[in-house]
Amino acid sequence: MAVINNQGYRRDLNLEETPDDGGAFDNLAGAGAASDIRLLQNNLRNTSRVGFNTISNNFFSFAFDRKIGISTLTSSQKDLANTVITITLTEPYEVKKGHLVELRNITGVSSAVSLNGQYSVQSVTPDLKVITLINSVIKYTNTSDFSSGVDFVLKPQDIFTFTDGDIVGLSTDITFTVGGSTTSLTKNNTYFVVNSNGVNEFKLSSTSGGSAIVIDGISPSSPDNFSFIRSDAVYQRELINYIEPEIQDSGEEGDDFRYLDESINDTFDNTITNIETSDFFASKKYRGDQDVTTNEQIKTEGNISLNDPVNNITGNGVDNSNAPGIYIGNTRAFSSDNNPWDKVGAALTTSSEEVSIGELVFLDGTVLNGSQDGSMIIEGIKNDITSVSGQSADSSLSGGNFTHKLPIKVQDENGDQEVYYLLLSNT
């Protein structure tokens, strides 16, 4: 029924006056409302897909290059400026428009060789087998297949979005086998993402929040070109998060609770930037939520303060793998009477590449100006040892024979204290 001029809408006709439902929504809710509602069409059926990459440390990982088999490779000049490269895959794979790929090992004439390099995927056929790339620098036409020896590589995605709790299915039944161990995942089952880093790896569980399915060291035997299919349904709880709450915590200027300082898109961009920045620095710093093992060199200046908030470094706790400590070689410093020092010639050495301490001077105790200020006197030891060369007061003493260390606090004229250790032997 066509709208009669100046008639408006009758409540009892349920918007039948407007043949275009989108126009009705825009009239009632404002321009653009129809486009927003269309985003929710078939909402519960919306999915996203990602092709299997590899298994690393019991994770489905997407952090590595993925070499994909190809059956044909041809090129043709699209126009005066662009060359179209057409690639047919041996088996379909979840490559999408915009993905970064690389061609390697193209040989032959110089123009063909120049096609080696990285590309952004321009198009993919619905059957996921034919991919086109554009080279805007080299003009080269070869309608014959020159795929022999060529590697077609899918580069890792910059960011991945499967997160804990996501509902995931598979494009086909999968069998993972190594030796006599076999694990099967089926197309008709529903799985749940667990232990995701929100970027490029996750595990799967048969139950929501349950334990991960063990796939450590197992590679898919048939097939290895399957896809993960995630449900992208949006429910009321997700929409409620976008509703601007009432202003709370009003107080000092600038301290009021604010919904968004910028647009939603700008907030997403800032959030992604913060996540990427945090991931970078988290890989460079010590963490309090997990053990940290590194073989990188650490250089320090000044004092090192060692804290042990959970008392792991006392008693038998020093043997725990997660006990904090400062190590000289394989020996945790100051936690036992182990001797990390060895005598080489007339000198004491350690496996540490660089060990430096402040200057410690033992003065002779000579009375100066009526006092012994500035001198150090050790009482209770009858025979002072003047060297550790093995030629001193006790020839049994050598760098490798020390079994104990005695902590000594040295205080300067300002009252500042520094702890030093004397190497001792009970012989």
KEBA-66542 format. One record per residue (C-alpha): residue in one letter; x, y negated, z. Coordinates in steps of 0.1 Angstrom, whole numbers, plus 5000, padded with zeros to 4 digits. Example, Ala and Ser with C-alpha at 12.3 -4.5 7.8 and 13.67 -1.06 7.14 Angstrom:
{atom "A" {5123 5045 5078}}
{atom "S" {5137 5011 5071}}
// end
This chain:
{atom "M" {5000 5000 5000}}
{atom "A" {5015 4967 4990}}
{atom "V" {5018 4939 5015}}
{atom "I" {4993 4911 5010}}
{atom "N" {5007 4877 5012}}
{atom "N" {5004 4862 5047}}
{atom "Q" {4986 4893 5060}}
{atom "G" {5013 4905 5084}}
{atom "Y" {5011 4939 5099}}
{atom "R" {4981 4957 5113}}
{atom "R" {4988 4977 5144}}
{atom "D" {4965 5005 5135}}
{atom "L" {4982 5012 5101}}
{atom "N" {5015 5021 5117}}
{atom "L" {5036 5001 5092}}
{atom "E" {5019 5016 5061}}
{atom "E" {5018 4981 5046}}
{atom "T" {5055 4983 5038}}
{atom "P" {5065 5011 5013}}
{atom "D" {5102 5007 5023}}
{atom "D" {5107 5020 5058}}
{atom "G" {5141 5002 5060}}
{atom "G" {5124 4969 5053}}
{atom "A" {5100 4975 5081}}
{atom "F" {5128 4982 5106}}
{atom "D" {5146 4951 5094}}
{atom "N" {5115 4930 5098}}
{atom "L" {5108 4942 5133}}
{atom "A" {5143 4945 5147}}
{atom "G" {5163 4921 5126}}
{atom "A" {5184 4924 5095}}
{atom "G" {5208 4954 5095}}
{atom "A" {5188 4974 5120}}
{atom "A" {5178 4999 5093}}
{atom "S" {5215 5006 5085}}
{atom "D" {5222 5012 5121}}
{atom "I" {5194 5037 5124}}
{atom "R" {5205 5056 5093}}
{atom "L" {5237 5064 5111}}
{atom "L" {5216 5086 5134}}
{atom "Q" {5198 5104 5105}}
{atom "N" {5205 5142 5108}}
{atom "N" {5225 5132 5138}}
{atom "L" {5225 5166 5154}}
{atom "R" {5238 5182 5122}}
{atom "N" {5267 5158 5117}}
{atom "T" {5301 5175 5118}}
{atom "S" {5338 5168 5112}}
{atom "R" {5363 5193 5099}}
{atom "V" {5401 5197 5101}}
{atom "G" {5422 5225 5085}}
{atom "F" {5443 5248 5106}}
{atom "N" {5479 5237 5107}}
{atom "T" {5500 5259 5130}}
{atom "I" {5502 5274 5165}}
{atom "S" {5528 5260 5189}}
{atom "N" {5532 5269 5226}}
{atom "N" {5497 5284 5227}}
{atom "F" {5482 5252 5212}}
{atom "F" {5466 5247 5179}}
{atom "S" {5489 5219 5167}}
{atom "F" {5487 5194 5140}}
{atom "A" {5520 5177 5147}}
{atom "F" {5540 5194 5119}}
{atom "D" {5542 5194 5081}}
{atom "R" {5519 5220 5065}}
{atom "K" {5531 5235 5032}}
{atom "I" {5501 5244 5010}}
{atom "G" {5504 5268 4981}}
{atom "I" {5496 5254 4946}}
{atom "S" {5488 5271 4913}}
{atom "T" {5490 5242 4888}}
{atom "L" {5505 5208 4886}}
{atom "T" {5500 5184 4857}}
{atom "S" {5502 5147 4851}}
{atom "S" {5486 5122 4827}}
{atom "Q" {5488 5085 4821}}
{atom "K" {5456 5069 4834}}
{atom "D" {5464 5035 4820}}
{atom "L" {5494 5013 4813}}
{atom "A" {5502 5011 4850}}
{atom "N" {5492 5044 4866}}
{atom "T" {5500 5081 4863}}
{atom "V" {5474 5106 4876}}
{atom "I" {5489 5138 4892}}
{atom "T" {5464 5167 4893}}
{atom "I" {5471 5196 4917}}
{atom "T" {5452 5228 4919}}
{atom "L" {5456 5247 4952}}
{atom "T" {5460 5285 4954}}
{atom "E" {5433 5286 4981}}
{atom "P" {5409 5259 4993}}
{atom "Y" {5422 5238 5022}}
{atom "E" {5408 5209 5042}}
{atom "V" {5427 5181 5025}}
{atom "K" {5407 5148 5026}}
{atom "K" {5409 5115 5007}}
{atom "G" {5434 5092 5024}}
{atom "H" {5455 5121 5038}}
{atom "L" {5493 5116 5034}}
{atom "V" {5509 5143 5013}}
{atom "E" {5544 5148 4998}}
{atom "L" {5557 5164 4966}}
{atom "R" {5591 5181 4968}}
{atom "N" {5615 5199 4945}}
{atom "I" {5600 5187 4911}}
{atom "T" {5628 5192 4886}}
{atom "G" {5633 5185 4848}}
{atom "V" {5634 5152 4831}}
{atom "S" {5641 5121 4852}}
{atom "S" {5605 5109 4849}}
{atom "A" {5593 5142 4863}}
{atom "V" {5619 5141 4891}}
{atom "S" {5607 5106 4900}}
{atom "L" {5573 5120 4909}}
{atom "N" {5588 5135 4941}}
{atom "G" {5577 5115 4971}}
{atom "Q" {5548 5107 4994}}
{atom "Y" {5512 5099 4983}}
{atom "S" {5478 5090 4997}}
{atom "V" {5452 5115 4984}}
{atom "Q" {5429 5098 4959}}
{atom "S" {5402 5124 4955}}
{atom "V" {5393 5160 4964}}
{atom "T" {5368 5182 4946}}
{atom "P" {5339 5196 4967}}
{atom "D" {5354 5231 4966}}
{atom "L" {5386 5217 4982}}
{atom "K" {5409 5231 4955}}
{atom "V" {5416 5202 4931}}
{atom "I" {5435 5171 4944}}
{atom "T" {5445 5140 4925}}
{atom "L" {5473 5116 4933}}
{atom "I" {5482 5082 4918}}
{atom "N" {5517 5071 4910}}
{atom "S" {5518 5034 4900}}
{atom "V" {5555 5033 4893}}
{atom "I" {5564 5061 4870}}
{atom "K" {5546 5067 4837}}
{atom "Y" {5548 5104 4828}}
{atom "T" {5524 5127 4810}}
{atom "N" {5528 5165 4811}}
{atom "T" {5496 5184 4805}}
{atom "S" {5515 5217 4809}}
{atom "D" {5518 5233 4843}}
{atom "F" {5551 5224 4860}}
{atom "S" {5543 5236 4895}}
{atom "S" {5571 5262 4896}}
{atom "G" {5593 5257 4927}}
{atom "V" {5573 5226 4938}}
{atom "D" {5563 5221 4974}}
{atom "F" {5531 5205 4982}}
{atom "V" {5532 5193 5018}}
{atom "L" {5504 5178 5040}}
{atom "K" {5520 5154 5065}}
{atom "P" {5509 5152 5101}}
{atom "Q" {5479 5129 5108}}
{atom "D" {5487 5098 5129}}
{atom "I" {5459 5104 5153}}
{atom "F" {5436 5133 5161}}
{atom "T" {5402 5131 5178}}
{atom "F" {5392 5165 5191}}
{atom "T" {5390 5160 5229}}
{atom "D" {5381 5182 5259}}
{atom "G" {5346 5194 5259}}
{atom "D" {5340 5191 5221}}
{atom "I" {5320 5219 5206}}
{atom "V" {5339 5236 5178}}
{atom "G" {5331 5263 5153}}
{atom "L" {5352 5280 5126}}
{atom "S" {5347 5282 5089}}
{atom "T" {5353 5319 5088}}
{atom "D" {5362 5349 5110}}
{atom "I" {5399 5348 5120}}
{atom "T" {5423 5375 5132}}
{atom "F" {5455 5367 5150}}
{atom "T" {5481 5394 5151}}
{atom "V" {5517 5398 5163}}
{atom "G" {5532 5432 5170}}
{atom "G" {5505 5452 5187}}
{atom "S" {5486 5422 5201}}
{atom "T" {5454 5410 5183}}
{atom "T" {5430 5382 5190}}
{atom "S" {5399 5376 5170}}
{atom "L" {5378 5344 5167}}
{atom "T" {5344 5346 5149}}
{atom "K" {5325 5322 5127}}
{atom "N" {5292 5327 5145}}
{atom "N" {5306 5319 5180}}
{atom "T" {5307 5285 5197}}
{atom "Y" {5340 5274 5212}}
{atom "F" {5350 5245 5234}}
{atom "V" {5381 5223 5232}}
{atom "V" {5403 5224 5264}}
{atom "N" {5437 5210 5272}}
{atom "S" {5436 5184 5243}}
{atom "N" {5461 5156 5243}}
{atom "G" {5437 5136 5222}}
{atom "V" {5462 5132 5194}}
{atom "N" {5474 5163 5177}}
{atom "E" {5469 5195 5197}}
{atom "F" {5443 5214 5217}}
{atom "K" {5433 5249 5229}}
{atom "L" {5400 5267 5226}}
{atom "S" {5379 5283 5253}}
{atom "S" {5348 5306 5250}}
{atom "T" {5331 5285 5277}}
{atom "S" {5328 5248 5285}}
{atom "G" {5357 5239 5307}}
{atom "G" {5368 5276 5309}}
{atom "S" {5403 5291 5305}}
{atom "A" {5420 5288 5272}}
{atom "I" {5421 5317 5248}}
{atom "V" {5456 5331 5247}}
{atom "I" {5472 5328 5213}}
{atom "D" {5508 5322 5223}}
{atom "G" {5532 5333 5196}}
{atom "I" {5504 5347 5174}}
{atom "S" {5500 5335 5138}}
{atom "P" {5468 5340 5118}}
{atom "S" {5471 5371 5096}}
{atom "S" {5439 5366 5077}}
{atom "P" {5433 5339 5066}}
{atom "D" {5454 5309 5075}}
{atom "N" {5435 5283 5055}}
{atom "F" {5404 5281 5077}}
{atom "S" {5389 5250 5092}}
{atom "F" {5378 5239 5126}}
{atom "I" {5343 5224 5125}}
{atom "R" {5334 5200 5153}}
{atom "S" {5298 5190 5162}}
{atom "D" {5296 5152 5160}}
{atom "A" {5261 5149 5175}}
{atom "V" {5254 5117 5195}}
{atom "Y" {5232 5120 5225}}
{atom "Q" {5215 5095 5248}}
{atom "R" {5244 5095 5272}}
{atom "E" {5268 5082 5245}}
{atom "L" {5244 5054 5235}}
{atom "I" {5239 5043 5271}}
{atom "N" {5276 5036 5273}}
{atom "Y" {5271 5008 5248}}
{atom "I" {5244 4991 5268}}
{atom "E" {5258 4959 5284}}
{atom "P" {5255 4963 5322}}
{atom "E" {5245 4936 5346}}
{atom "I" {5272 4913 5356}}
{atom "Q" {5288 4925 5389}}
{atom "D" {5315 4916 5412}}
{atom "S" {5311 4878 5406}}
{atom "G" {5337 4860 5426}}
{atom "E" {5368 4841 5418}}
{atom "E" {5370 4826 5383}}
{atom "G" {5383 4852 5359}}
{atom "D" {5375 4881 5382}}
{atom "D" {5339 4887 5370}}
{atom "F" {5331 4921 5355}}
{atom "R" {5329 4917 5317}}
{atom "Y" {5314 4941 5292}}
{atom "L" {5336 4934 5262}}
{atom "D" {5360 4905 5256}}
{atom "E" {5359 4912 5219}}
{atom "S" {5339 4930 5193}}
{atom "I" {5334 4968 5196}}
{atom "N" {5357 4974 5167}}
{atom "D" {5384 4951 5181}}
{atom "T" {5381 4969 5215}}
{atom "F" {5386 5003 5197}}
{atom "D" {5417 4990 5180}}
{atom "N" {5431 4977 5212}}
{atom "T" {5423 5010 5230}}
{atom "I" {5441 5030 5202}}
{atom "T" {5471 5007 5205}}
{atom "N" {5472 5011 5243}}
{atom "I" {5469 5049 5240}}
{atom "E" {5497 5051 5214}}
{atom "T" {5519 5028 5236}}
{atom "S" {5512 5049 5267}}
{atom "D" {5521 5081 5248}}
{atom "F" {5554 5066 5237}}
{atom "F" {5565 5054 5271}}
{atom "A" {5552 5085 5289}}
{atom "S" {5577 5105 5268}}
{atom "K" {5605 5083 5279}}
{atom "K" {5597 5080 5317}}
{atom "Y" {5594 5104 5346}}
{atom "R" {5559 5115 5354}}
{atom "G" {5543 5123 5387}}
{atom "D" {5517 5147 5374}}
{atom "Q" {5540 5174 5359}}
{atom "D" {5575 5188 5359}}
{atom "V" {5600 5169 5337}}
{atom "T" {5630 5187 5322}}
{atom "T" {5654 5168 5299}}
{atom "N" {5688 5173 5285}}
{atom "E" {5692 5136 5276}}
{atom "Q" {5720 5116 5291}}
{atom "I" {5711 5093 5318}}
{atom "K" {5733 5063 5327}}
{atom "T" {5727 5044 5359}}
{atom "E" {5742 5014 5376}}
{atom "G" {5741 5009 5414}}
{atom "N" {5726 5032 5439}}
{atom "I" {5703 5062 5432}}
{atom "S" {5674 5066 5457}}
{atom "L" {5661 5102 5459}}
{atom "N" {5626 5106 5474}}
{atom "D" {5608 5138 5484}}
{atom "P" {5572 5129 5492}}
{atom "V" {5560 5166 5494}}
{atom "N" {5590 5179 5513}}
{atom "N" {5601 5203 5486}}
{atom "I" {5637 5196 5492}}
{atom "T" {5638 5210 5527}}
{atom "G" {5643 5246 5538}}
{atom "N" {5635 5271 5511}}
{atom "G" {5619 5244 5490}}
{atom "V" {5652 5235 5474}}
{atom "D" {5649 5267 5454}}
{atom "N" {5616 5256 5438}}
{atom "S" {5619 5247 5402}}
{atom "N" {5599 5215 5407}}
{atom "A" {5619 5203 5437}}
{atom "P" {5633 5168 5431}}
{atom "G" {5670 5163 5431}}
{atom "I" {5701 5148 5416}}
{atom "Y" {5723 5174 5400}}
{atom "I" {5760 5176 5395}}
{atom "G" {5762 5204 5369}}
{atom "N" {5739 5231 5381}}
{atom "T" {5742 5222 5417}}
{atom "R" {5716 5200 5434}}
{atom "A" {5735 5173 5453}}
{atom "F" {5732 5169 5490}}
{atom "S" {5707 5197 5495}}
{atom "S" {5731 5225 5505}}
{atom "D" {5767 5232 5513}}
{atom "N" {5775 5243 5478}}
{atom "N" {5807 5229 5464}}
{atom "P" {5803 5215 5428}}
{atom "W" {5840 5205 5428}}
{atom "D" {5870 5223 5414}}
{atom "K" {5907 5217 5417}}
{atom "V" {5925 5211 5384}}
{atom "G" {5961 5204 5390}}
{atom "A" {5963 5179 5418}}
{atom "A" {5929 5164 5411}}
{atom "L" {5893 5173 5420}}
{atom "T" {5869 5176 5391}}
{atom "T" {5832 5182 5386}}
{atom "S" {5810 5192 5356}}
{atom "S" {5795 5157 5357}}
{atom "E" {5809 5136 5329}}
{atom "E" {5811 5105 5349}}
{atom "V" {5812 5102 5387}}
{atom "S" {5821 5069 5402}}
{atom "I" {5819 5057 5438}}
{atom "G" {5828 5025 5456}}
{atom "E" {5863 5021 5469}}
{atom "L" {5868 5038 5503}}
{atom "V" {5900 5028 5522}}
{atom "F" {5912 5046 5553}}
{atom "L" {5934 5020 5571}}
{atom "D" {5960 5029 5597}}
{atom "G" {5943 5013 5627}}
{atom "T" {5971 4988 5632}}
{atom "V" {5961 4961 5657}}
{atom "L" {5957 4928 5639}}
{atom "N" {5951 4895 5657}}
{atom "G" {5945 4914 5689}}
{atom "S" {5918 4937 5675}}
{atom "Q" {5913 4966 5652}}
{atom "D" {5888 4948 5630}}
{atom "G" {5887 4963 5595}}
{atom "S" {5903 4995 5605}}
{atom "M" {5887 5029 5605}}
{atom "I" {5895 5054 5633}}
{atom "I" {5884 5091 5632}}
{atom "E" {5886 5106 5667}}
{atom "G" {5884 5142 5677}}
{atom "I" {5907 5156 5649}}
{atom "K" {5942 5164 5661}}
{atom "N" {5959 5167 5628}}
{atom "D" {5951 5142 5601}}
{atom "I" {5952 5155 5565}}
{atom "T" {5968 5131 5542}}
{atom "S" {5963 5149 5509}}
{atom "V" {5944 5179 5494}}
{atom "S" {5972 5190 5471}}
{atom "G" {5978 5222 5491}}
{atom "Q" {6012 5209 5503}}
{atom "S" {6000 5190 5533}}
{atom "A" {5994 5199 5569}}
{atom "D" {5974 5230 5560}}
{atom "S" {5985 5247 5528}}
{atom "S" {5952 5267 5527}}
{atom "L" {5933 5236 5518}}
{atom "S" {5927 5231 5481}}
{atom "G" {5900 5216 5460}}
{atom "G" {5882 5249 5455}}
{atom "N" {5882 5260 5492}}
{atom "F" {5860 5233 5507}}
{atom "T" {5829 5248 5521}}
{atom "H" {5812 5219 5540}}
{atom "K" {5808 5182 5538}}
{atom "L" {5805 5157 5566}}
{atom "P" {5783 5126 5561}}
{atom "I" {5800 5093 5573}}
{atom "K" {5782 5060 5574}}
{atom "V" {5806 5031 5566}}
{atom "Q" {5794 4996 5576}}
{atom "D" {5809 4964 5563}}
{atom "E" {5812 4930 5580}}
{atom "N" {5777 4922 5567}}
{atom "G" {5761 4952 5584}}
{atom "D" {5755 4969 5550}}
{atom "Q" {5759 5007 5552}}
{atom "E" {5770 5032 5527}}
{atom "V" {5771 5070 5532}}
{atom "Y" {5802 5089 5522}}
{atom "Y" {5810 5126 5525}}
{atom "L" {5842 5142 5537}}
{atom "L" {5850 5176 5522}}
{atom "L" {5857 5201 5549}}
{atom "S" {5868 5237 5554}}
{atom "N" {5863 5260 5584}}
{atom "T" {5897 5276 5579}}
// end
